[in-house]
Amino acid sequence: MSDCIFCQIIRGDIASEAVYVDERCYAFRDIDPQGPVHVLVCPREHIARVSDAQPTQEDLLGHLLWVAAEIARQERISEGGYRLVINCGVHGQQAVEHLHVHLIGGRQMAWPPG
Ligand code: DGP
């Protein structure tokens, strides 16, 4: 989608610090990191919310999680652990309407979230 900020990042129209790239997804560092490691894993195709994903995109959803775990290994936070978050819609406080998995780690987390 041309005016989606993450589509613009994925196309390279807006600068980002990429940490993992393949034919299905693009992962880059969050502009407002909530931990020493904070990466957003996005599908290249525009899916606004996880709730909009279609049955044909089931493999893609799994791929995003696999990539997040791979980046965690790359960033050396696997052993200590980390958090994966997908915010969805208004109650989920999703600010950017392009599906993304937050990978946050490198510090102790609290639970439950606020
Ligand atoms: P969410 O609330 O789940 O939609 O989180 C959106 C995240 O996207 C938020 O943590 C900040 C990040 N973000 C927003 N705009 C930009 C940007 O232009 N560049 C980068 N790197 N991150 C962005």
Backbone and ligand atoms as CSV (ligand in chain L), in Angstrom:
chain,resi,resn,atom,element,x,y,z
A,1,MET,N,N,0.858,-1.194,0.000
A,1,MET,CA,C,0.000,0.000,0.000
A,1,MET,C,C,0.890,1.239,0.000
A,2,SER,N,N,0.665,2.162,-0.909
A,2,SER,CA,C,1.640,3.219,-1.161
A,2,SER,C,C,1.838,4.162,0.027
A,3,ASP,N,N,0.761,4.457,0.789
A,3,ASP,CA,C,0.920,5.429,1.866
A,3,ASP,C,C,1.177,4.791,3.229
A,4,CYS,N,N,1.326,3.485,3.271
A,4,CYS,CA,C,1.619,2.799,4.539
A,4,CYS,C,C,3.091,3.012,4.881
A,5,ILE,N,N,3.365,3.451,6.102
A,5,ILE,CA,C,4.743,3.795,6.485
A,5,ILE,C,C,5.664,2.569,6.437
A,6,PHE,N,N,5.150,1.399,6.836
A,6,PHE,CA,C,6.014,0.213,6.801
A,6,PHE,C,C,6.207,-0.275,5.368
A,7,CYS,N,N,5.208,-0.112,4.493
A,7,CYS,CA,C,5.420,-0.430,3.070
A,7,CYS,C,C,6.509,0.474,2.503
A,8,GLN,N,N,6.518,1.733,2.919
A,8,GLN,CA,C,7.554,2.668,2.434
A,8,GLN,C,C,8.933,2.257,2.948
A,9,ILE,N,N,8.998,1.788,4.197
A,9,ILE,CA,C,10.272,1.304,4.752
A,9,ILE,C,C,10.728,0.063,3.985
A,10,ILE,N,N,9.810,-0.853,3.739
A,10,ILE,CA,C,10.151,-2.107,3.054
A,10,ILE,C,C,10.643,-1.816,1.626
A,11,ARG,N,N,10.032,-0.838,0.976
A,11,ARG,CA,C,10.454,-0.453,-0.385
A,11,ARG,C,C,11.775,0.303,-0.379
A,12,GLY,N,N,12.188,0.825,0.786
A,12,GLY,CA,C,13.419,1.608,0.869
A,12,GLY,C,C,13.188,3.097,0.665
A,13,ASP,N,N,11.926,3.514,0.622
A,13,ASP,CA,C,11.625,4.939,0.458
A,13,ASP,C,C,11.860,5.714,1.755
A,14,ILE,N,N,11.767,5.012,2.880
A,14,ILE,CA,C,12.091,5.593,4.186
A,14,ILE,C,C,13.220,4.754,4.766
A,15,ALA,N,N,14.235,5.419,5.316
A,15,ALA,CA,C,15.417,4.708,5.817
A,15,ALA,C,C,15.078,3.879,7.058
A,16,SER,N,N,15.747,2.747,7.181
A,16,SER,CA,C,15.606,1.904,8.371
A,16,SER,C,C,16.880,1.102,8.525
A,17,GLU,N,N,17.061,0.545,9.715
A,17,GLU,CA,C,18.225,-0.335,9.944
A,17,GLU,C,C,17.745,-1.780,9.868
A,18,ALA,N,N,17.945,-2.385,8.722
A,18,ALA,CA,C,17.489,-3.764,8.513
A,18,ALA,C,C,18.383,-4.730,9.287
A,19,VAL,N,N,17.764,-5.764,9.850
A,19,VAL,CA,C,18.546,-6.801,10.535
A,19,VAL,C,C,18.343,-8.167,9.896
A,20,TYR,N,N,17.289,-8.329,9.107
A,20,TYR,CA,C,17.021,-9.606,8.425
A,20,TYR,C,C,16.095,-9.302,7.246
A,21,VAL,N,N,16.453,-9.877,6.113
A,21,VAL,CA,C,15.672,-9.639,4.892
A,21,VAL,C,C,15.561,-10.953,4.135
A,22,ASP,N,N,14.366,-11.300,3.702
A,22,ASP,CA,C,14.220,-12.394,2.738
A,22,ASP,C,C,13.071,-12.062,1.798
A,23,GLU,N,N,12.672,-13.028,0.989
A,23,GLU,CA,C,11.678,-12.730,-0.060
A,23,GLU,C,C,10.283,-12.506,0.514
A,24,ARG,N,N,10.065,-12.952,1.766
A,24,ARG,CA,C,8.727,-12.821,2.346
A,24,ARG,C,C,8.617,-11.772,3.438
A,25,CYS,N,N,9.756,-11.431,4.054
A,25,CYS,CA,C,9.671,-10.476,5.166
A,25,CYS,C,C,10.865,-9.545,5.235
A,26,TYR,N,N,10.679,-8.494,6.019
A,26,TYR,CA,C,11.704,-7.465,6.208
A,26,TYR,C,C,11.672,-7.104,7.691
A,27,ALA,N,N,12.836,-7.173,8.340
A,27,ALA,CA,C,12.907,-6.889,9.777
A,27,ALA,C,C,13.888,-5.754,10.022
A,28,PHE,N,N,13.486,-4.821,10.862
A,28,PHE,CA,C,14.299,-3.618,11.096
A,28,PHE,C,C,14.144,-3.156,12.540
A,29,ARG,N,N,15.105,-2.334,12.988
A,29,ARG,CA,C,15.084,-1.880,14.387
A,29,ARG,C,C,13.996,-0.821,14.590
A,30,ASP,N,N,13.300,-0.962,15.737
A,30,ASP,CA,C,12.236,-0.021,16.094
A,30,ASP,C,C,12.825,1.364,16.369
A,31,ILE,N,N,12.117,2.391,15.948
A,31,ILE,CA,C,12.589,3.778,16.122
A,31,ILE,C,C,12.550,4.189,17.599
A,32,ASP,N,N,11.745,3.507,18.403
A,32,ASP,CA,C,11.568,3.850,19.826
A,32,ASP,C,C,11.755,2.577,20.657
A,33,PRO,N,N,13.009,2.101,20.739
A,33,PRO,CA,C,13.246,0.763,21.322
A,33,PRO,C,C,12.847,0.665,22.790
A,34,GLN,N,N,12.175,-0.445,23.096
A,34,GLN,CA,C,11.726,-0.714,24.472
A,34,GLN,C,C,12.662,-1.669,25.190
A,35,GLY,N,N,13.827,-1.889,24.625
A,35,GLY,CA,C,14.835,-2.747,25.231
A,35,GLY,C,C,16.101,-2.646,24.406
A,36,PRO,N,N,17.200,-3.237,24.897
A,36,PRO,CA,C,18.453,-3.212,24.131
A,36,PRO,C,C,18.275,-3.772,22.719
A,37,VAL,N,N,17.384,-4.751,22.571
A,37,VAL,CA,C,17.024,-5.258,21.245
A,37,VAL,C,C,15.530,-5.015,21.053
A,38,HIS,N,N,15.185,-4.342,19.975
A,38,HIS,CA,C,13.761,-4.165,19.628
A,38,HIS,C,C,13.664,-4.116,18.104
A,39,VAL,N,N,13.189,-5.216,17.555
A,39,VAL,CA,C,13.128,-5.387,16.100
A,39,VAL,C,C,11.676,-5.629,15.707
A,40,LEU,N,N,11.294,-5.106,14.553
A,40,LEU,CA,C,9.955,-5.322,14.002
A,40,LEU,C,C,10.078,-6.235,12.796
A,41,VAL,N,N,9.374,-7.341,12.811
A,41,VAL,CA,C,9.400,-8.293,11.699
A,41,VAL,C,C,8.098,-8.126,10.927
A,42,CYS,N,N,8.214,-7.713,9.672
A,42,CYS,CA,C,7.033,-7.383,8.847
A,42,CYS,C,C,6.956,-8.278,7.624
A,43,PRO,N,N,5.760,-8.694,7.245
A,43,PRO,CA,C,5.617,-9.320,5.930
A,43,PRO,C,C,5.801,-8.253,4.852
A,44,ARG,N,N,6.387,-8.630,3.726
A,44,ARG,CA,C,6.534,-7.655,2.631
A,44,ARG,C,C,5.172,-7.242,2.085
A,45,GLU,N,N,4.240,-8.209,2.039
A,45,GLU,CA,C,2.920,-7.842,1.529
A,45,GLU,C,C,2.133,-7.139,2.628
A,46,HIS,N,N,1.298,-6.192,2.193
A,46,HIS,CA,C,0.558,-5.400,3.169
A,46,HIS,C,C,-0.620,-6.195,3.728
A,47,ILE,N,N,-0.507,-6.535,5.004
A,47,ILE,CA,C,-1.623,-7.110,5.770
A,47,ILE,C,C,-1.803,-6.137,6.929
A,48,ALA,N,N,-2.946,-5.491,7.030
A,48,ALA,CA,C,-3.095,-4.418,8.019
A,48,ALA,C,C,-2.984,-4.955,9.445
A,49,ARG,N,N,-3.740,-6.009,9.726
A,49,ARG,CA,C,-3.762,-6.572,11.088
A,49,ARG,C,C,-3.636,-8.082,11.002
A,50,VAL,N,N,-3.164,-8.697,12.061
A,50,VAL,CA,C,-3.081,-10.165,12.071
A,50,VAL,C,C,-4.478,-10.753,11.867
A,51,SER,N,N,-5.491,-10.031,12.333
A,51,SER,CA,C,-6.867,-10.523,12.181
A,51,SER,C,C,-7.343,-10.478,10.732
A,52,ASP,N,N,-6.603,-9.788,9.865
A,52,ASP,CA,C,-6.955,-9.736,8.439
A,52,ASP,C,C,-6.301,-10.864,7.640
A,53,ALA,N,N,-5.391,-11.617,8.257
A,53,ALA,CA,C,-4.671,-12.667,7.518
A,53,ALA,C,C,-5.654,-13.720,7.005
A,54,GLN,N,N,-5.368,-14.207,5.808
A,54,GLN,CA,C,-6.225,-15.180,5.133
A,54,GLN,C,C,-5.653,-16.588,5.326
A,55,PRO,N,N,-6.484,-17.613,5.112
A,55,PRO,CA,C,-5.982,-18.989,5.236
A,55,PRO,C,C,-4.743,-19.242,4.371
A,56,THR,N,N,-4.665,-18.597,3.223
A,56,THR,CA,C,-3.495,-18.783,2.336
A,56,THR,C,C,-2.236,-18.156,2.920
A,57,GLN,N,N,-2.379,-17.346,3.975
A,57,GLN,CA,C,-1.222,-16.664,4.571
A,57,GLN,C,C,-0.766,-17.335,5.874
A,58,GLU,N,N,-1.312,-18.517,6.142
A,58,GLU,CA,C,-0.955,-19.217,7.379
A,58,GLU,C,C,0.550,-19.508,7.456
A,59,ASP,N,N,1.126,-19.953,6.352
A,59,ASP,CA,C,2.569,-20.234,6.335
A,59,ASP,C,C,3.382,-18.962,6.584
A,60,LEU,N,N,2.914,-17.869,6.015
A,60,LEU,CA,C,3.607,-16.591,6.191
A,60,LEU,C,C,3.611,-16.189,7.667
A,61,LEU,N,N,2.490,-16.382,8.347
A,61,LEU,CA,C,2.424,-16.043,9.779
A,61,LEU,C,C,3.442,-16.871,10.559
A,62,GLY,N,N,3.532,-18.142,10.239
A,62,GLY,CA,C,4.522,-18.996,10.894
A,62,GLY,C,C,5.939,-18.549,10.586
A,63,HIS,N,N,6.148,-18.132,9.357
A,63,HIS,CA,C,7.480,-17.676,8.942
A,63,HIS,C,C,7.919,-16.458,9.759
A,64,LEU,N,N,7.005,-15.549,10.023
A,64,LEU,CA,C,7.355,-14.349,10.799
A,64,LEU,C,C,7.860,-14.735,12.191
A,65,LEU,N,N,7.229,-15.735,12.800
A,65,LEU,CA,C,7.675,-16.180,14.135
A,65,LEU,C,C,9.031,-16.872,14.048
A,66,TRP,N,N,9.199,-17.684,13.003
A,66,TRP,CA,C,10.490,-18.367,12.838
A,66,TRP,C,C,11.603,-17.343,12.651
A,67,VAL,N,N,11.333,-16.327,11.838
A,67,VAL,CA,C,12.338,-15.285,11.591
A,67,VAL,C,C,12.641,-14.524,12.883
A,68,ALA,N,N,11.615,-14.230,13.666
A,68,ALA,CA,C,11.853,-13.529,14.934
A,68,ALA,C,C,12.788,-14.347,15.826
A,69,ALA,N,N,12.557,-15.652,15.902
A,69,ALA,CA,C,13.421,-16.513,16.722
A,69,ALA,C,C,14.835,-16.566,16.141
A,70,GLU,N,N,14.938,-16.535,14.832
A,70,GLU,CA,C,16.248,-16.537,14.171
A,70,GLU,C,C,17.009,-15.236,14.478
A,71,ILE,N,N,16.307,-14.123,14.433
A,71,ILE,CA,C,16.946,-12.835,14.748
A,71,ILE,C,C,17.389,-12.821,16.220
A,72,ALA,N,N,16.573,-13.402,17.096
A,72,ALA,CA,C,16.949,-13.470,18.520
A,72,ALA,C,C,18.269,-14.223,18.674
A,73,ARG,N,N,18.435,-15.307,17.902
A,73,ARG,CA,C,19.719,-16.042,17.942
A,73,ARG,C,C,20.840,-15.156,17.430
A,74,GLN,N,N,20.565,-14.463,16.315
A,74,GLN,CA,C,21.547,-13.564,15.694
A,74,GLN,C,C,21.968,-12.457,16.654
A,75,GLU,N,N,21.004,-11.964,17.443
A,75,GLU,CA,C,21.257,-10.856,18.380
A,75,GLU,C,C,21.763,-11.364,19.732
A,76,ARG,N,N,21.872,-12.691,19.860
A,76,ARG,CA,C,22.406,-13.355,21.066
A,76,ARG,C,C,21.558,-13.075,22.312
A,77,ILE,N,N,20.227,-13.088,22.138
A,77,ILE,CA,C,19.351,-12.935,23.307
A,77,ILE,C,C,18.505,-14.192,23.538
A,78,SER,N,N,18.774,-15.240,22.755
A,78,SER,CA,C,17.960,-16.458,22.868
A,78,SER,C,C,18.052,-17.091,24.244
A,79,GLU,N,N,19.264,-17.181,24.757
A,79,GLU,CA,C,19.460,-17.905,26.014
A,79,GLU,C,C,18.743,-17.216,27.168
A,80,GLY,N,N,18.843,-15.899,27.237
A,80,GLY,CA,C,18.202,-15.152,28.320
A,80,GLY,C,C,16.690,-15.059,28.158
A,81,GLY,N,N,16.237,-15.179,26.921
A,81,GLY,CA,C,14.803,-15.076,26.641
A,81,GLY,C,C,14.430,-13.695,26.132
A,82,TYR,N,N,13.221,-13.609,25.663
A,82,TYR,CA,C,12.757,-12.361,25.026
A,82,TYR,C,C,11.244,-12.400,24.919
A,83,ARG,N,N,10.677,-11.341,24.391
A,83,ARG,CA,C,9.222,-11.292,24.215
A,83,ARG,C,C,8.885,-11.013,22.750
A,84,LEU,N,N,7.883,-11.738,22.257
A,84,LEU,CA,C,7.307,-11.474,20.937
A,84,LEU,C,C,5.906,-10.932,21.156
A,85,VAL,N,N,5.599,-9.808,20.493
A,85,VAL,CA,C,4.294,-9.158,20.673
A,85,VAL,C,C,3.722,-8.808,19.304
A,86,ILE,N,N,2.434,-9.094,19.139
A,86,ILE,CA,C,1.699,-8.582,17.975
A,86,ILE,C,C,0.529,-7.777,18.514
A,87,ASN,N,N,0.594,-6.471,18.364
A,87,ASN,CA,C,-0.535,-5.627,18.752
A,87,ASN,C,C,-1.563,-5.661,17.622
A,88,CYS,N,N,-2.830,-5.756,17.988
A,88,CYS,CA,C,-3.882,-5.846,16.972
A,88,CYS,C,C,-5.023,-4.892,17.313
A,89,GLY,N,N,-5.237,-3.920,16.431
A,89,GLY,CA,C,-6.401,-3.051,16.546
A,89,GLY,C,C,-6.338,-2.074,17.702
A,90,VAL,N,N,-7.476,-1.495,17.992
A,90,VAL,CA,C,-7.553,-0.402,18.966
A,90,VAL,C,C,-7.250,-0.891,20.380
A,91,HIS,N,N,-7.909,-1.954,20.818
A,91,HIS,CA,C,-7.657,-2.453,22.179
A,91,HIS,C,C,-6.236,-2.973,22.320
A,92,GLY,N,N,-5.659,-3.463,21.245
A,92,GLY,CA,C,-4.276,-3.953,21.270
A,92,GLY,C,C,-3.250,-2.849,21.123
A,93,GLN,N,N,-3.734,-1.608,20.957
A,93,GLN,CA,C,-2.868,-0.427,20.800
A,93,GLN,C,C,-1.932,-0.552,19.605
A,94,GLN,N,N,-2.468,-1.046,18.492
A,94,GLN,CA,C,-1.685,-1.109,17.269
A,94,GLN,C,C,-1.641,0.286,16.658
A,95,ALA,N,N,-0.442,0.848,16.543
A,95,ALA,CA,C,-0.293,2.206,16.004
A,95,ALA,C,C,-0.101,2.191,14.492
A,96,VAL,N,N,0.615,1.215,13.983
A,96,VAL,CA,C,0.902,1.144,12.541
A,96,VAL,C,C,0.124,-0.032,11.960
A,97,GLU,N,N,-0.737,0.281,10.997
A,97,GLU,CA,C,-1.626,-0.742,10.429
A,97,GLU,C,C,-0.934,-1.501,9.297
A,98,HIS,N,N,0.161,-2.140,9.655
A,98,HIS,CA,C,0.843,-3.119,8.791
A,98,HIS,C,C,1.349,-4.168,9.771
A,99,LEU,N,N,0.856,-5.377,9.631
A,99,LEU,CA,C,1.211,-6.447,10.573
A,99,LEU,C,C,2.714,-6.482,10.854
A,100,HIS,N,N,3.058,-6.570,12.143
A,100,HIS,CA,C,4.468,-6.683,12.524
A,100,HIS,C,C,4.556,-7.417,13.856
A,101,VAL,N,N,5.631,-8.181,13.990
A,101,VAL,CA,C,5.939,-8.867,15.252
A,101,VAL,C,C,7.037,-8.068,15.932
A,102,HIS,N,N,6.782,-7.628,17.156
A,102,HIS,CA,C,7.837,-6.981,17.944
A,102,HIS,C,C,8.691,-8.086,18.573
A,103,LEU,N,N,9.989,-7.996,18.402
A,103,LEU,CA,C,10.945,-8.831,19.140
A,103,LEU,C,C,11.666,-7.889,20.098
A,104,ILE,N,N,11.423,-8.101,21.392
A,104,ILE,CA,C,12.013,-7.217,22.409
A,104,ILE,C,C,12.806,-8.076,23.384
A,105,GLY,N,N,14.038,-7.695,23.650
A,105,GLY,CA,C,14.846,-8.482,24.574
A,105,GLY,C,C,16.093,-7.746,25.015
A,106,GLY,N,N,16.887,-8.469,25.786
A,106,GLY,CA,C,18.114,-7.891,26.308
A,106,GLY,C,C,17.927,-7.279,27.682
A,107,ARG,N,N,16.739,-7.439,28.249
A,107,ARG,CA,C,16.475,-6.966,29.618
A,107,ARG,C,C,15.370,-7.837,30.224
A,108,GLN,N,N,15.222,-7.758,31.561
A,108,GLN,CA,C,14.144,-8.476,32.239
A,108,GLN,C,C,12.807,-7.793,31.960
A,109,MET,N,N,11.801,-8.566,31.587
A,109,MET,CA,C,10.458,-8.036,31.335
A,109,MET,C,C,9.578,-8.211,32.577
A,110,ALA,N,N,8.486,-7.447,32.617
A,110,ALA,CA,C,7.463,-7.638,33.651
A,110,ALA,C,C,6.231,-8.275,33.015
A,111,TRP,N,N,5.423,-8.924,33.832
A,111,TRP,CA,C,4.159,-9.495,33.375
A,111,TRP,C,C,3.151,-9.398,34.502
A,112,PRO,N,N,1.878,-9.058,34.297
A,112,PRO,CA,C,1.253,-8.832,32.996
A,112,PRO,C,C,1.538,-7.450,32.454
A,113,PRO,N,N,1.272,-7.256,31.152
A,113,PRO,CA,C,1.441,-5.918,30.558
A,113,PRO,C,C,0.339,-5.006,31.062
A,114,GLY,N,N,0.548,-3.719,30.968
A,114,GLY,CA,C,-0.461,-2.750,31.406
A,114,GLY,C,C,-1.598,-2.616,30.423
L,1,DGP,P1,P,2.504,-0.890,17.174
L,1,DGP,O1,O,1.951,-0.111,18.320
L,1,DGP,O2,O,2.536,-2.391,17.481
L,1,DGP,O3,O,1.803,-0.581,15.875
L,1,DGP,O4,O,4.022,-0.469,17.041
L,1,DGP,C1,C,4.526,0.327,16.014
L,1,DGP,C2,C,6.006,0.472,16.241
L,1,DGP,O5,O,6.564,1.021,15.061
L,1,DGP,C3,C,6.404,1.399,17.380
L,1,DGP,O6,O,7.130,0.639,18.351
L,1,DGP,C4,C,7.306,2.448,16.752
L,1,DGP,C5,C,7.646,1.864,15.414
L,1,DGP,N1,N,7.763,2.832,14.328
L,1,DGP,C6,C,6.814,3.710,13.927
L,1,DGP,N2,N,7.276,4.449,12.895
L,1,DGP,C7,C,8.528,3.999,12.639
L,1,DGP,C8,C,9.517,4.376,11.673
L,1,DGP,O7,O,9.339,5.265,10.833
L,1,DGP,N3,N,10.698,3.690,11.712
L,1,DGP,C9,C,10.927,2.692,12.623
L,1,DGP,N4,N,12.119,2.087,12.578
L,1,DGP,N5,N,10.017,2.315,13.553
L,1,DGP,C10,C,8.840,2.961,13.553
